[in-house]
Amino acid sequence: MLLLRLAAQDLLTLNSRRRMVPHLAARWRHFRGADASLSERSAWAESLVHLAEDLVAAGRGNVEMIVECAATLDEADRPGAPRLIDVVLVGHHPEEKGLSVQLVELKRWSTVTRVERATAELVHVPGMGRKKHPALQLREYYEAFTGARGPLRGLDFACGGFAYLHNATDASVRPLVDLDAPTGVYAGVYTNDRREQLISDLRKNFADEGGASAAEILLQNMGLRNTPLLDAMIRSRGEDTVFTLRGRQKKVADQILDTAAKVLPDAQRPALVPDERRVVFLIKGGAGTGKSAIGLQIKAELEAGGHTVKYASGSRAFNGAIQEHVGYGDREFRESFTYFSNFVTPPDPPLDVLICDEAHRLRERSTNRFWKPEDQGTKPQVDELLDASRLTVFFLDEGQTVRPHEVGTIQLIEDAARRYGATLVPYELREQFRCGGSDSYIRWVRAVLGVTDEEEPEPWTPDGLMHVEVADSPEELERIIRTEALAGASARLVAGYCWPWTKPVGKERRLEADVRIGSWHRSWNADSDAFCEDGVPPCRIWSVHEKGLDQIGCVYTAQGLERDWCGVIMGEDMVRRDGRWVFRRGKERKDPDTGVKRVAVPGSFDPKVRAGSVDDHEFARLVRHAYHVLMTRASRATVLYSTDEETRSYLTEMVGEVQVHGLRPTWENLPEVARLPHLPRPRRGRRRRGRQSTGPQSPDMYLF
């Protein structure tokens, strides 16, 4: 957990625009479930600015300030409130060159008196009563950061801490600086009298070059910068394990594995009386909360323990990426991934475990227009999934339903579990791992699109975790995305379904340039299960194939996956008029010369949400959800463009001023430690490394 991560000079810029305190307050409300007090807000406005100004005065304006920070994700589950450090300063040490970290307690105390004559560990603050010496708080933080499970473990670092009482003099807070005050590298105290000393010490602790690379390392170790899922899975096929479950992720996985050990049969020690209990896990979490990481982790753990496991999804894009990009040449691995519709006939014997990812995409029935009548599903699809295994795990986000026949809801699964007499175990994931760990960006997207009525849309506030901007033209949008992709980032262009979609043409399987904005024409990703002209990939692997950069994806090929940069084209299915969103269905015409379908009336051309399929209210809901999915596919930056001028103006207003120093995370601007190369698919025949199950008591859980 953290509220803000910015270089000192950027924090001052944000404050000058009067956006720092509102941003911190919104983040506080999200994490703590209550409004920040007036005292807390005043402290941010005063103390943070004092510290940032001193860093700039010391010539260290590039030192990163991580505000209201918990050392680890586990802090969120501590009894009582998590321990939050006022500020963590991060940069490089000027001599040792390793990470330099200073933990800071900001106090607006102006007077402090002793409580006990023998010690200064407990002091009295007028109007506040008895308080611990700030060094005792800093000692706890220091131990949390530098301990065996802290984010500085295994790194070359220098770490210390200090309390800053900018309203006080040495004389007015004498007990804090007296001879019997607590000591240690974390026990520094600076008052207004010692400001020059603080500035001098900041120069001694931090080099003058930027602290962005140091902050990236720290964020990675804090679990706020994760390895992309596909990269983690590919690496796990070799010698290294690189994906660590943290916080609630780990608790959920532990619980599932522990339950499996209790109710599933053990081939080595068969029970005299079989355990017939059924268990259904229902894990709810928004985009980027780590649902797939948990599912893939428990799949590997349970398989290593000898259990039969399948991983089901309703997404061709997700399954295709896993099967083709990760499981290339490994038939057994590929076949362990399947679809919800593949359980019309239950397996015999039943699976031990069925993991259902993206369960919001469940259908009422398992049907297919190419199936024979006798092969069509006759019962609810959720029942088929429960018939298929003893232990069923559902991962679900009701905010990602994008088709009218997707019926997966919490209520649906709860009702099904009740019908089957199964024990239902619910969980909710909250920590954000996608979009750079920026839950404020997720909330901003939801507010801007009107997905939720909980918050009024406000201009985006840069938080140092996620970047967003608006392009003025499709040419500029493509230039940005292509530049990042060619530099080494993973990047894709996606769009609302606002143009007709032509199937590959002729024997050569040529793609038509359906997406047309003025003189800028591009093709959709191939509506095909085979490669097309010029090596254009089939739709199921468009998102991970190197030639996918040349086509435009939609919500159906983007859902479930992520990339560094994502360019999102909003079409005229959702436009801004008179302060509200207006939703439109489009009409097509045939080009008289080519016979190709073109736009006659701008709007949605998605056949799944045509007027005969859904009413206007449901149409609006599904279009909002589609753009919510598209705008949450990036881990570092989203670039928006709308074909409608009024909508583009609204987005520009909501994004606000972009040019804050150092915040545009282009591959060129990223510190070297953050330029993680994305891996090609493994060579054919390369097998996954075997491993023993560590069981649910393992201190760290790795992917595969």
C-alpha positions in Angstrom: 0.0 0.0 0.0 1.1 3.5 -0.8 -0.7 6.8 -1.5 1.7 8.5 -3.9 5.1 8.0 -5.5 6.7 11.1 -7.0 10.1 12.8 -7.2 10.3 15.7 -4.8 10.2 18.3 -7.6 7.1 16.6 -9.1 5.3 16.6 -5.8 5.8 20.3 -5.6 4.4 20.7 -9.1 1.4 18.6 -8.2 0.9 20.7 -5.0 1.1 23.9 -6.9 -1.8 22.7 -9.1 -3.8 22.0 -5.8 -4.1 18.3 -6.7 -1.8 16.7 -4.2 -4.0 16.7 -1.1 -7.2 15.7 -2.9 -5.4 12.8 -4.5 -3.9 11.6 -1.1 -7.4 11.9 0.5 -9.0 9.8 -2.2 -6.4 7.1 -1.8 -6.7 7.2 1.9 -10.5 6.8 1.7 -10.0 3.8 -0.6 -7.5 2.0 1.6 -8.8 3.0 5.1 -12.6 3.0 4.4 -13.0 6.5 6.0 -12.2 10.1 5.1 -8.8 11.5 6.1 -9.1 13.9 9.0 -8.6 17.6 8.7 -5.4 17.2 10.7 -4.1 14.5 8.3 -4.9 16.7 5.3 -3.2 19.7 6.9 -0.1 17.6 7.7 0.2 16.5 4.0 -0.2 20.1 2.8 2.4 21.4 5.2 4.9 18.7 6.1 5.3 17.0 2.8 5.8 20.3 1.1 8.5 21.3 3.6 10.4 18.0 3.1 10.1 18.3 -0.7 11.4 21.9 -0.6 14.3 20.8 1.4 15.2 18.1 -1.0 15.1 20.6 -3.9 17.2 23.1 -1.9 19.7 20.3 -1.4 19.9 19.7 -5.1 18.1 16.4 -4.7 14.8 17.1 -6.3 15.0 13.8 -8.2 14.9 11.8 -5.1 11.7 9.8 -5.0 9.2 10.3 -2.2 6.9 7.4 -1.5 4.1 8.7 0.7 2.1 6.8 3.4 3.7 3.5 2.6 3.4 0.1 4.1 6.6 -2.0 4.0 4.8 -5.1 2.6 1.4 -6.1 1.3 1.0 -8.3 4.4 0.5 -5.1 6.5 -3.1 -4.8 5.2 -4.0 -8.0 7.1 -2.4 -7.1 10.4 -4.7 -6.8 13.4 -5.7 -3.1 13.6 -4.6 -0.6 11.0 -1.5 -1.2 8.9 1.7 0.5 9.9 2.2 3.4 7.4 5.4 5.3 7.1 4.9 8.9 6.4 7.5 9.1 3.7 10.1 6.7 2.3 12.9 8.6 0.4 14.6 6.5 -2.2 17.6 7.2 -4.4 21.2 6.1 -4.9 24.0 6.5 -2.4 26.6 9.0 -3.6 29.5 6.8 -2.6 28.4 3.2 -2.3 26.2 3.6 -5.4 23.7 1.1 -4.0 20.1 1.9 -2.9 19.8 4.7 -0.4 16.6 4.7 1.7 15.6 7.1 4.5 12.4 6.4 6.5 10.8 9.6 7.6 8.3 10.5 10.3 6.8 14.0 9.8 5.7 15.7 13.0 4.1 19.1 13.3 4.8 19.2 17.0 6.1 22.5 18.3 6.6 21.6 21.9 7.5 18.4 23.7 8.0 17.8 27.5 9.1 14.7 29.5 6.7 12.3 31.0 9.3 10.3 33.0 12.5 11.7 34.3 14.5 8.6 33.7 13.8 8.2 30.0 12.8 10.2 26.9 11.1 7.2 25.2 7.7 8.6 26.3 7.0 12.3 25.9 4.0 14.7 26.3 2.7 16.7 23.3 0.4 19.6 24.3 -3.1 18.9 23.0 -2.2 15.3 22.1 -1.2 13.7 25.3 1.5 11.0 25.7 3.3 9.9 22.6 6.2 7.6 21.8 9.4 9.0 20.7 9.3 9.0 16.9 12.5 6.9 16.9 10.5 3.9 18.4 8.1 4.1 15.4 11.0 4.3 13.0 12.7 1.3 14.6 9.6 -0.8 13.7 9.6 0.5 10.2 13.4 -0.1 9.8 13.0 -3.7 11.0 10.1 -4.2 8.6 12.1 -2.9 5.6 15.4 -4.5 6.4 14.2 -7.8 7.9 14.2 -11.3 6.3 10.9 -10.6 4.6 11.3 -6.9 4.0 11.6 -5.3 0.6 15.4 -4.5 1.1 16.3 -8.1 1.6 19.1 -9.3 -0.7 19.9 -5.8 -2.0 22.9 -3.6 -1.7 21.5 -0.7 0.4 22.0 1.9 3.0 19.0 2.6 5.2 18.3 5.0 8.0 15.5 7.2 9.3 14.7 10.5 10.9 11.9 12.5 12.4 11.4 16.0 10.9 9.7 18.6 13.2 9.8 21.6 11.0 7.6 23.7 13.4 9.9 23.1 16.4 13.2 24.4 17.7 15.8 22.3 19.5 14.9 24.0 22.8 11.1 23.4 22.4 11.5 19.6 21.9 14.6 19.1 24.1 13.6 15.5 25.3 13.6 14.3 21.7 17.3 15.3 21.2 18.6 14.9 24.7 21.4 12.5 25.6 19.1 9.8 26.9 16.9 9.8 23.7 16.8 6.6 21.7 19.7 6.1 19.3 20.3 4.2 16.1 20.6 4.8 12.3 16.8 5.3 12.3 16.7 7.8 15.2 17.7 11.1 13.7 15.7 14.2 14.7 15.7 17.5 12.7 14.0 20.7 13.8 13.7 24.0 12.1 17.0 24.9 13.8 18.6 21.9 12.1 17.3 22.5 8.6 20.7 23.3 7.2 22.0 20.1 8.8 19.2 18.2 7.2 20.0 19.6 3.8 23.6 18.7 4.2 22.7 15.2 5.3 20.4 14.7 2.4 23.3 15.4 0.1 25.4 12.9 2.0 22.7 10.2 1.8 21.6 10.7 -1.9 23.4 11.2 -5.2 22.2 14.0 -7.4 21.1 11.7 -10.2 17.4 10.6 -10.3 16.0 8.0 -7.9 13.6 6.4 -10.4 15.6 3.2 -10.9 16.0 2.8 -7.1 12.3 3.3 -6.6 11.5 0.7 -9.3 13.7 -1.9 -7.5 11.9 -1.1 -4.2 8.4 -1.2 -5.7 9.3 -4.6 -7.3 10.4 -6.0 -3.9 7.3 -4.5 -2.3 5.2 -6.5 -4.7 3.8 -3.4 -6.5 5.7 -4.1 -9.8 5.0 -7.7 -10.9 6.5 -9.7 -13.7 3.9 -9.9 -16.5 2.0 -13.2 -16.2 3.1 -14.7 -19.5 6.7 -13.9 -18.9 6.5 -15.4 -15.4 5.1 -18.6 -16.8 7.7 -18.9 -19.5 10.5 -18.3 -17.1 9.0 -20.9 -14.7 9.6 -23.6 -17.4 13.3 -23.1 -16.8 15.4 -23.0 -13.7 14.0 -19.9 -12.1 10.7 -19.2 -10.3 9.9 -15.5 -10.6 6.3 -14.9 -9.6 5.5 -14.5 -5.9 2.0 -14.5 -4.4 1.6 -11.8 -1.7 -0.9 -10.5 0.7 -4.5 -11.8 0.1 -3.3 -13.7 -3.0 -1.2 -15.9 -0.8 -3.9 -16.4 1.8 -6.4 -17.5 -0.8 -4.0 -19.9 -2.4 -3.1 -21.3 1.1 -6.7 -21.8 1.9 -7.5 -23.6 -1.4 -4.5 -25.9 -1.1 -5.2 -26.7 2.6 -8.9 -27.5 1.7 -7.7 -29.7 -1.2 -5.5 -31.7 1.2 -8.5 -32.3 3.5 -11.2 -33.3 1.0 -9.4 -34.8 -2.0 -8.3 -38.4 -2.1 -4.6 -39.2 -1.5 -3.4 -41.9 -3.9 -0.7 -42.9 -1.4 -3.0 -43.3 1.6 -6.6 -44.1 0.4 -9.3 -43.4 3.0 -11.4 -46.3 4.3 -14.5 -44.1 3.9 -14.3 -41.7 0.9 -14.8 -38.1 1.6 -17.8 -37.0 -0.4 -17.8 -33.3 0.5 -17.9 -30.7 -2.2 -16.2 -27.3 -1.9 -16.7 -24.2 -4.1 -14.3 -21.3 -3.8 -15.7 -18.0 -5.0 -12.9 -15.4 -5.4 -14.1 -11.9 -6.4 -11.6 -9.3 -7.6 -11.3 -6.4 -10.0 -9.1 -6.2 -13.0 -5.4 -6.8 -12.0 -6.0 -8.1 -8.5 -4.0 -11.3 -9.3 -6.9 -13.8 -9.9 -5.1 -15.6 -12.8 -1.8 -15.7 -10.9 -3.5 -17.5 -8.0 -5.3 -19.9 -10.3 -2.1 -20.8 -12.2 -0.2 -21.2 -8.9 -2.7 -23.6 -7.3 -2.9 -25.5 -10.6 0.8 -26.1 -10.5 0.8 -27.0 -6.8 -2.1 -29.4 -7.1 -0.6 -31.1 -10.2 2.7 -31.5 -8.4 0.7 -33.3 -5.6 -0.7 -35.8 -8.1 -4.2 -34.4 -8.5 -6.1 -34.1 -11.7 -6.7 -30.4 -12.6 -8.1 -28.5 -15.5 -7.9 -24.7 -16.0 -11.1 -23.4 -17.7 -11.8 -20.0 -19.2 -14.4 -18.3 -21.4 -11.7 -16.4 -23.2 -10.1 -17.6 -26.5 -7.5 -14.8 -26.2 -6.3 -15.9 -22.7 -6.3 -19.6 -23.5 -4.7 -19.0 -26.9 -1.9 -17.0 -25.4 -1.3 -19.6 -22.7 -1.4 -22.6 -25.0 0.6 -21.1 -27.9 2.9 -18.6 -26.2 3.7 -20.6 -23.1 2.8 -24.2 -23.9 4.3 -24.4 -27.3 5.6 -27.9 -27.9 4.2 -29.2 -24.5 1.0 -31.1 -25.4 0.2 -32.2 -21.8 0.4 -28.6 -20.6 -1.7 -27.2 -23.5 -4.4 -29.8 -22.9 -4.7 -28.8 -19.3 -6.3 -25.5 -20.4 -9.8 -25.7 -21.7 -13.1 -23.8 -22.0 -16.3 -23.6 -19.9 -18.3 -25.2 -22.8 -16.2 -28.4 -22.8 -17.9 -30.0 -19.9 -21.4 -30.9 -21.4 -20.3 -34.5 -20.8 -18.7 -34.6 -17.3 -15.3 -36.3 -17.1 -15.3 -39.9 -15.8 -13.9 -40.1 -13.2 -14.5 -36.5 -12.1 -11.5 -34.1 -11.9 -10.1 -33.4 -8.5 -10.1 -29.7 -9.2 -11.5 -27.4 -11.8 -10.3 -23.8 -11.9 -12.7 -21.4 -13.6 -11.0 -18.1 -14.5 -13.1 -15.1 -15.7 -16.2 -16.8 -14.4 -18.2 -13.6 -15.2 -18.1 -15.0 -18.8 -20.2 -18.1 -17.9 -23.2 -18.7 -20.2 -26.6 -19.9 -19.5 -26.0 -23.1 -21.5 -23.1 -24.6 -23.3 -24.1 -24.3 -27.0 -22.4 -23.9 -30.3 -24.0 -23.4 -33.7 -21.6 -26.0 -35.2 -22.6 -28.7 -32.7 -25.1 -31.5 -33.3 -28.4 -31.1 -31.3 -27.5 -34.0 -29.1 -24.1 -32.4 -28.2 -25.7 -29.1 -26.9 -25.8 -28.4 -23.2 -29.2 -29.0 -21.5 -28.5 -27.8 -18.0 -27.0 -24.5 -16.7 -23.3 -24.2 -17.6 -22.4 -23.6 -14.0 -23.9 -26.9 -13.1 -21.8 -28.7 -15.7 -18.7 -27.2 -14.1 -19.7 -28.4 -10.7 -20.4 -31.9 -12.0 -16.9 -32.0 -13.5 -14.9 -31.9 -10.2 -15.0 -32.3 -6.4 -13.4 -28.9 -5.7 -14.3 -26.0 -8.0 -12.6 -22.5 -7.9 -14.3 -19.6 -9.5 -12.5 -16.3 -10.2 -15.0 -13.5 -11.0 -15.2 -9.7 -11.7 -18.7 -8.6 -12.4 -17.4 -5.4 -13.9 -15.9 -7.2 -16.9 -19.1 -8.6 -18.3 -19.1 -7.5 -22.0 -21.6 -9.8 -23.8 -25.3 -10.1 -23.2 -25.3 -13.8 -22.7 -22.5 -13.7 -20.0 -24.4 -14.5 -16.8 -21.6 -15.2 -14.4 -22.5 -13.4 -11.1 -21.9 -14.0 -7.4 -25.5 -14.8 -7.0 -25.5 -17.4 -9.8 -22.5 -19.3 -8.2 -23.9 -19.0 -4.7 -27.2 -20.5 -5.8 -25.5 -23.3 -7.7 -23.3 -24.2 -4.7 -26.5 -24.3 -2.5 -28.2 -26.7 -5.0 -25.3 -29.0 -4.9 -25.0 -28.9 -1.1 -21.4 -27.6 -1.5 -19.5 -25.7 1.1 -19.0 -22.1 -0.3 -15.9 -20.2 0.6 -15.9 -16.6 -0.5 -12.9 -14.3 -0.8 -12.4 -10.8 -2.1 -9.1 -9.5 -3.5 -8.3 -5.9 -3.2 -4.6 -5.3 -3.9 -4.0 -4.0 -7.4 -1.2 -5.5 -9.5 -2.2 -4.4 -13.0 -1.9 -0.8 -14.1 1.3 -0.5 -12.2 -0.4 -1.3 -8.9 -2.4 2.0 -9.3 -5.8 1.4 -7.8 -6.4 5.1 -8.1 -6.1 4.7 -11.9 -8.7 1.9 -11.8 -11.0 4.1 -9.8 -10.4 7.0 -12.2 -11.4 4.9 -15.2 -14.5 3.7 -13.5 -15.5 7.2 -12.5 -14.8 8.7 -16.0 -16.8 6.0 -17.8 -19.6 6.1 -15.3 -19.2 2.4 -14.4 -19.8 3.3 -10.8 -21.8 6.0 -9.2 -19.6 5.9 -6.1 -17.2 8.7 -7.2 -17.6 11.8 -9.3 -15.1 11.9 -12.2 -12.2 14.2 -11.5 -9.0 15.1 -13.5 -6.4 12.4 -13.3 -3.7 13.0 -10.7 -0.3 11.5 -11.6 0.7 9.0 -8.9 4.0 7.7 -10.2 2.6 4.3 -10.8 0.5 4.7 -13.9 0.5 7.2 -16.8 -2.4 8.3 -19.0 -2.6 10.8 -21.8 -4.8 11.7 -24.8 -3.6 11.7 -28.4 -4.8 14.3 -30.9 -5.1 12.0 -33.8 -5.0 8.2 -34.7 -1.6 8.9 -36.4 -0.2 10.2 -33.1 -1.7 7.4 -31.1 -0.1 4.8 -33.4 3.2 6.5 -33.5 3.4 6.5 -29.7 2.4 2.8 -29.4 4.7 1.7 -32.3 7.6 3.6 -30.9 7.3 1.9 -27.5 6.9 -1.5 -29.0 9.9 -1.1 -31.3 12.0 0.1 -28.4 11.3 -3.1 -26.4 8.0 -2.5 -24.5 5.0 -4.7 -25.0 2.3 -2.5 -26.7 -1.0 -2.9 -28.6 -3.7 -0.8 -30.2 -7.3 -1.7 -29.3 -10.6 -0.1 -30.1 -14.3 -0.1 -29.4 -16.3 -2.3 -31.8 -17.3 0.7 -34.0 -16.5 -0.5 -37.5 -17.7 -3.6 -39.5 -15.4 -6.5 -39.3 -14.5 -8.3 -42.6 -13.3 -11.9 -42.6 -10.0 -12.7 -44.4 -10.6 -12.3 -48.2 -9.5 -14.8 -50.9 -7.1 -17.6 -51.0 -4.3 -15.3 -49.8 -6.5 -14.5 -46.7 -6.0 -10.8 -47.1 -7.3 -8.5 -44.3 -9.5 -5.5 -45.2 -8.7 -2.2 -43.5 -12.0 -1.9 -41.7 -11.0 0.6 -39.0 -11.2 3.9 -40.9 -10.6 7.4 -39.3 -10.2 10.0 -42.0 -7.3 9.0 -44.1 -6.0 6.6 -41.4 -7.0 3.0 -42.2 -6.0 -0.2 -40.3 -7.4 -3.8 -40.1 -8.9 -5.5 -37.2 -7.0 -8.5 -35.8 -7.8 -11.5 -38.0 -11.2 -13.1 -37.6 -9.5 -16.4 -38.2 -8.1 -19.5 -36.5 -5.2 -19.7 -39.0 -2.5 -17.3 -40.1 -3.3 -14.9 -42.9 -1.5 -12.9 -45.6 1.9 -11.6 -44.6 2.0 -13.8 -41.5 -0.8 -12.0 -39.7 -1.6 -14.1 -36.6 -4.9 -15.8 -35.8 -7.1 -14.0 -33.3 -6.3 -16.3 -30.3 -2.6 -15.2 -30.3 -2.9 -11.7 -31.7 -2.0 -10.2 -28.4 1.3 -12.0 -28.0 2.5 -12.4 -31.6 5.1 -9.9 -32.9 3.0 -9.1 -36.0 -0.1 -8.3 -33.9 1.2 -4.7 -33.6 -0.1 -4.0 -37.2 -3.7 -4.7 -36.4 -6.3 -3.3 -34.0 -7.7 -5.5 -31.3 -11.0 -5.4 -29.6 -12.3 -6.3 -26.1 -12.7 -10.0 -27.1 -9.1 -10.4 -28.0 -7.7 -8.1 -25.3 -9.6 -9.3 -22.2 -7.6 -11.2 -19.6 -4.1 -10.0 -20.8 -1.9 -7.0 -20.2 1.0 -5.1 -21.8 3.2 -2.2 -20.9 1.5 0.4 -23.1 -2.0 0.3 -24.5 -3.5 2.6 -27.1 -7.3 2.8 -26.8 -9.5 4.2 -29.6 -13.0 5.2 -28.4 -15.4 5.1 -31.3 -18.8 6.7 -31.5 -20.7 4.0 -29.7 -20.0 6.1 -26.5 -19.8 9.9 -26.9 -20.0 12.8 -24.5 -23.0 15.1 -24.9 -24.2 17.9 -22.5 -22.3 16.5 -19.5 -23.4 12.9 -19.9 -22.5 9.8 -21.9 -24.7 8.9 -25.0 -24.6 5.4 -26.4 -25.2 4.7 -30.1 -25.8 1.7 -32.4 -24.3 2.0 -35.9 -25.6 1.2 -39.3 -23.6 -0.2 -42.2 -23.6 0.1 -46.0 -22.0 -1.7 -48.8 -19.3 0.0 -50.7 -20.6 0.0 -54.3 -17.2 -0.7 -55.8 -15.9 -3.4 -53.5 -19.0 -4.8 -51.8 -17.2 -4.4 -48.5 -19.3 -3.2 -45.5 -18.6 0.4 -44.4 -20.0 2.7 -41.8 -23.2 4.5 -42.8 -24.2 5.7 -39.3 -21.4 5.8 -36.6 -21.9 3.8 -33.5 -21.5 0.2 -32.3 -21.2 -2.6 -34.8 -20.8 -5.4 -32.3 -23.3 -8.1 -33.3 -23.5 -9.3 -29.7 -25.2 -6.1 -28.6 -27.5 -5.4 -31.5 -30.9 -4.0 -30.8 -32.6 -7.3 -31.1 -30.3 -8.8 -28.5 -30.3 -6.2 -25.7 -32.3 -3.2 -24.7 -30.8 0.3 -24.5 -30.0 0.1 -20.7 -28.1 -3.2 -21.1 -26.4 -1.9 -24.3 -25.0 1.1 -22.4 -23.8 -1.2 -19.5 -22.0 -3.5 -21.8 -20.3 -0.7 -23.8 -19.1 0.9 -20.6 -17.7 -2.4 -19.4 -16.0 -3.0 -22.7 -14.1 0.3 -22.5 -13.4 -0.4 -18.8 -11.6 -3.6 -19.9 -9.7 -1.9 -22.8 -8.6 1.0 -20.5 -7.2 -1.4 -17.9 -4.9 -3.6 -20.1 -1.7 -1.6 -19.5 0.8 -1.9 -16.7 2.6 1.5 -17.3 0.7 3.7 -19.7 -2.6 4.1 -21.4 -3.0 6.5 -24.4 -6.6 7.5 -25.3 -8.1 8.8 -28.5 -11.7 9.4 -29.4 -13.0 9.7 -32.9 -15.5 12.2 -31.6 -14.2 15.8 -31.0 -16.4 16.6 -28.0 -15.5 13.3 -26.3 -11.9 13.9 -27.0 -12.1 17.3 -25.3 -13.8 15.7 -22.3 -11.0 13.1 -22.0 -8.4 15.8 -22.3 -10.1 17.7 -19.5 -10.2 14.5 -17.4 -6.6 13.6 -18.0 -5.4 17.2 -17.3 -1.8 18.4 -17.8 0.5 15.6 -18.7 3.9 17.1 -18.8 5.0 16.5 -15.3 8.8 16.0 -15.2 9.8 12.4 -15.5 6.4 10.8 -15.4 6.0 9.7 -19.0 7.3 6.1 -18.7 8.6 5.7 -22.3 11.1 2.9 -22.7 13.8 5.5 -23.3 12.9 7.3 -20.0 12.6 4.1 -17.9 15.5 3.3 -15.6 17.4 0.3 -16.9 16.1 -1.9 -14.1 12.6 -1.4 -15.3 13.3 -2.3 -18.9 12.4 -6.0 -18.5 12.6 -7.8 -21.9 9.5 -9.7 -22.8 10.2 -13.3 -23.6 9.5 -15.2 -26.8 7.6 -18.5 -26.6 9.7 -21.5 -25.5 11.2 -23.7 -28.2 9.3 -26.8 -29.2 9.8 -29.8 -26.9 11.2 -27.8 -24.0 9.6 -29.4 -20.9 8.6 -27.7 -17.7 10.9 -28.2 -14.8 9.5 -30.7 -12.3 9.2 -29.6 -8.7 7.9 -30.9 -5.4 4.8 -29.4 -3.9 5.8 -27.3 -0.9 2.3 -27.3 0.5 0.3 -24.4 1.9 2.8 -23.8 4.6 5.5 -22.6 2.2 6.7 -19.1 3.3 6.7 -17.8 -0.3 4.6 -19.2 -3.1 6.1 -19.1 -6.6 4.4 -19.6 -10.0 5.2 -23.2 -11.1 
